[in-house]
Amino acid sequence: MVKPTVSVVIPTYNRSNLLKRAIESVLSQEFEDFELIVVDDASSDNTPEVVESIKDGRIRYVRLKRNSGGPVARNIGIKKARGKFIALLDDDDEWLPNRLETQVRKLEDLGREFGVVYGGFYYVSQRDGRILGKRLPRYRGEVYEPLLRENFIGSPTLLIRRECFKRAGLFDPKLTSSQDWDMWLRIAKHYKFEYVSEIVAKYYVHGRQISFNMGKYIPGRERFIRKHPDIWRNPEVLSIHLSQMGLLLLLSGHPEKGLKYLIHSIAMAPFNLENYRKLMELAFDSRSLEYIKKILHFNR
């Protein structure tokens, strides 16, 4: 059997109403040498019927016996992948037709020291399809240091050499949040990153209310920080993480704990101007809050 160039992995759980859009955006790619692995995390809706209704020999459907969470579903898809490159897509997001063509060409032209190519994406309203904004790539080459401070990479935009997962490991299911960030950091320790300047995906946001589950997000972020010594050993970097968690706790109705984080952050690095800048960005950019909410839903 001839192996495809790209393996696309879509983990899904009870989103049959959105899944078809994600699948069709993959099948509409200008680049056609791929397999699409849909990993159903034991959905209780009509997800099997939706996948079965789409007739394309490149689709491989895997249904888990019990609900295990997004990271486990992703890992199973990666393990079953046969392509030399792996691309990830959440079940409520969408690719533009140029996504694979643009990035496969770029990654094939790069040396083996480059493990990842990523790109830009639109923020799109799930309610009415309006484009709310966009995020363009900023960092290339050695991206480990900037990744310690912020996760600037959108998961629907990465094309990853399969060997990266063999060297850096798979997604960590013990983290209740920040798994993507953790994964990109681990890959960045071993490989350089490149980007294409084009917008290659649509990232759908579902509202502006701040009602996400801080009971999952904060412990996950804390565990993520403890997992990476280059974060918790650096006061300036750690202060950025603490202040962001503090602001999120304040905005979500947890003032006592939120103030504790903010005070600790300021005491740790009072003259870290970058910290205040990132804090202001988060406070006034509702799209960043939506990004966090979406990660929490994905991790369930």
C-alpha positions in Angstrom: 0.0 0.0 0.0 1.4 3.4 -1.0 1.7 5.7 2.0 0.2 9.2 1.8 2.4 12.3 2.1 0.1 13.8 4.9 -2.0 12.2 7.6 -4.7 14.5 8.8 -6.1 13.9 12.3 -9.5 15.1 13.5 -10.5 14.2 17.0 -14.2 14.6 17.6 -16.8 14.3 20.4 -20.5 15.1 20.1 -20.1 17.7 17.4 -21.8 16.0 14.5 -23.3 19.4 13.6 -19.9 20.9 13.0 -17.8 17.9 12.0 -19.0 17.7 8.4 -17.7 21.3 7.7 -14.2 20.3 9.1 -14.1 17.1 7.0 -15.2 18.8 3.8 -12.5 21.5 4.3 -9.9 18.8 4.3 -11.4 17.0 1.3 -11.5 20.3 -0.6 -7.7 20.8 -0.4 -5.8 21.6 -3.5 -3.2 19.1 -2.3 -4.8 15.6 -2.6 -2.1 13.1 -1.3 -3.4 12.7 2.2 -5.4 10.3 4.5 -7.9 11.7 6.9 -8.2 9.9 10.3 -11.3 10.9 12.2 -11.1 9.7 15.8 -14.5 9.6 17.4 -14.0 9.8 21.2 -17.1 7.7 21.9 -19.7 10.3 20.8 -23.3 9.8 21.9 -24.8 11.7 18.9 -25.0 10.8 15.2 -21.3 11.3 14.5 -20.9 7.8 13.0 -23.7 8.5 10.5 -22.2 11.8 9.5 -18.8 10.3 8.8 -20.4 7.4 6.9 -22.4 9.8 4.7 -19.2 11.3 3.3 -17.9 9.0 0.5 -14.2 9.3 0.1 -11.6 6.5 0.2 -9.1 8.7 2.0 -11.2 8.8 5.2 -10.3 6.4 8.0 -12.8 6.3 10.9 -11.7 5.2 14.3 -14.3 5.0 17.2 -13.1 4.7 20.8 -15.0 2.4 23.1 -15.0 5.0 25.9 -14.6 8.7 26.2 -11.0 9.4 26.9 -10.5 13.1 26.1 -9.1 15.1 23.2 -5.4 14.5 23.8 -5.9 10.7 23.9 -7.9 10.8 20.7 -5.2 12.9 19.0 -2.5 10.5 20.1 -4.4 7.5 18.8 -4.8 9.3 15.4 -1.1 10.1 15.4 -0.1 6.5 16.2 -2.3 5.2 13.3 -0.9 7.8 10.8 1.0 6.5 7.8 2.1 9.9 6.3 5.5 11.5 6.7 3.8 14.7 7.7 0.9 15.1 10.2 -1.6 17.9 10.3 -4.2 18.5 13.1 -7.7 19.9 12.9 -10.3 20.4 15.6 -13.8 19.3 14.7 -15.2 22.8 14.9 -12.5 24.5 12.8 -11.9 24.7 9.1 -9.0 24.8 6.6 -8.7 27.1 3.6 -8.1 25.2 0.3 -4.4 26.3 0.1 -3.5 24.9 3.6 -1.7 21.7 2.6 -0.4 22.7 -0.8 1.4 25.7 0.6 2.8 24.1 3.7 3.8 20.7 2.2 5.8 22.5 -0.5 7.5 24.6 2.2 8.4 21.8 4.5 9.7 19.5 1.7 12.1 22.3 0.7 13.5 22.7 4.3 16.3 20.7 5.9 15.6 18.0 8.5 16.4 20.4 11.3 13.0 22.0 10.6 10.2 19.9 12.1 7.2 22.3 11.8 5.6 24.7 9.4 2.7 26.8 10.7 0.7 29.7 9.3 -1.9 32.4 10.0 -5.6 32.0 10.7 -8.8 34.0 10.9 -10.9 34.3 14.0 -14.5 33.6 12.8 -17.8 33.9 14.6 -19.5 30.6 14.9 -22.9 32.4 15.2 -22.9 34.2 11.8 -19.6 33.4 10.1 -18.2 36.9 10.4 -14.4 37.3 10.3 -13.5 38.9 13.7 -9.8 39.3 13.2 -6.7 37.4 12.2 -3.4 36.2 13.7 -0.3 36.1 11.5 2.9 34.2 12.3 5.8 36.1 14.0 8.6 33.7 14.9 10.7 31.3 12.9 13.8 29.2 13.4 14.6 28.7 17.0 11.2 29.4 18.7 11.8 27.7 22.0 12.5 30.9 23.9 9.5 32.9 22.7 7.3 29.8 23.2 8.2 29.8 26.9 6.4 33.2 27.2 3.3 32.7 25.0 1.6 30.2 22.8 1.5 32.1 19.5 0.8 29.0 17.3 -2.7 28.0 16.2 -3.2 24.2 16.2 -5.2 24.2 13.0 -2.2 25.6 11.1 0.7 23.2 11.9 2.2 20.7 9.5 4.5 18.5 11.6 7.1 15.9 10.5 5.9 12.5 12.0 9.4 11.9 13.4 8.9 14.9 15.7 6.4 12.9 17.8 8.9 10.0 18.0 11.5 12.3 19.5 9.4 14.7 21.6 6.6 12.3 22.6 2.8 12.6 22.2 0.3 14.9 23.8 0.2 14.7 27.6 -3.3 13.6 28.8 -2.4 14.4 32.4 -2.6 18.1 31.6 -6.2 19.4 31.9 -5.2 22.5 29.8 -2.2 23.8 27.8 -1.5 20.5 26.1 -0.9 22.1 22.7 1.5 24.6 24.2 3.4 21.8 26.0 3.6 19.8 22.8 5.0 22.7 20.7 7.6 23.5 23.4 8.8 19.9 23.5 9.1 19.8 19.7 10.9 23.2 19.7 13.6 21.8 22.0 14.7 19.6 19.1 13.6 21.2 15.9 13.3 24.6 14.2 10.0 26.1 13.1 9.2 27.8 9.9 6.0 29.6 8.8 4.0 30.6 5.7 2.7 34.1 5.7 -0.7 33.1 4.3 -3.9 32.6 6.2 -4.5 28.9 6.1 -7.3 28.2 8.5 -10.5 29.5 10.2 -10.6 29.3 14.0 -14.2 29.5 15.1 -15.1 31.3 18.4 -18.4 30.6 20.1 -19.2 33.8 22.1 -17.7 36.5 24.3 -18.8 35.4 27.7 -16.1 34.4 30.2 -17.6 31.2 31.6 -15.0 28.6 31.0 -14.0 26.0 33.6 -11.2 27.5 35.7 -11.2 24.3 37.7 -9.6 22.7 34.7 -7.6 25.6 33.3 -5.7 26.7 36.3 -4.5 23.3 37.6 -3.6 22.4 34.0 -1.6 25.6 33.5 0.1 25.1 36.9 1.1 21.6 36.0 2.3 22.8 32.6 4.5 25.4 34.4 5.9 22.8 36.8 6.7 20.5 33.9 9.0 23.0 32.2 11.9 24.2 34.4 12.8 26.9 31.9 9.5 28.6 32.9 9.5 28.2 36.7 13.2 28.9 37.1 13.0 32.2 35.3 11.3 34.9 37.4 10.5 37.1 34.4 8.9 34.3 32.4 7.1 32.9 35.4 5.7 36.3 36.2 4.0 36.5 32.8 2.2 33.2 33.4 1.2 34.1 36.9 -0.2 37.5 35.9 -2.2 36.0 33.0 -3.7 33.4 35.3 -4.5 36.1 37.9 -6.3 38.2 35.3 -8.3 35.2 34.0 -9.4 34.3 37.6 -10.5 37.9 38.2 -12.5 38.0 34.9 -14.1 34.7 35.7 -15.3 35.7 39.2 -12.5 34.5 41.4 -11.1 37.8 42.8 -9.3 36.5 45.9 -7.2 33.9 44.0 -6.8 36.2 41.0 -5.3 39.0 43.1 -3.0 36.5 44.8 -1.6 35.5 41.5 -1.2 39.1 40.3 0.5 40.3 43.5 2.9 37.4 43.4 3.6 38.2 39.7 4.4 41.8 40.4 6.5 41.1 43.4 8.5 38.5 41.4 9.3 40.9 38.5 8.1 44.4 39.2 10.1 46.0 36.3 9.2 43.4 33.7 7.5 45.7 31.1 6.8 42.8 28.8 4.6 41.2 31.5 2.4 44.3 31.7 2.2 44.5 27.9 1.0 40.9 27.6 -1.4 41.4 30.4 -3.0 44.4 28.7 -3.2 42.4 25.4 -5.1 39.6 27.2 -7.4 41.9 29.1 -8.6 43.7 25.9 -8.4 40.9 23.4 -11.6 38.7 23.8 -10.2 36.4 21.1 -7.4 35.3 23.4 -10.1 34.4 26.0 -12.0 32.4 23.4 -8.8 30.5 22.5 -8.5 29.4 26.2 -12.2 28.5 26.4 -11.9 26.4 23.3 -8.9 24.5 24.7 -10.8 23.7 27.8 -13.7 22.3 25.8 -11.3 20.2 23.7 -9.7 18.8 26.9 -13.1 18.2 28.5 
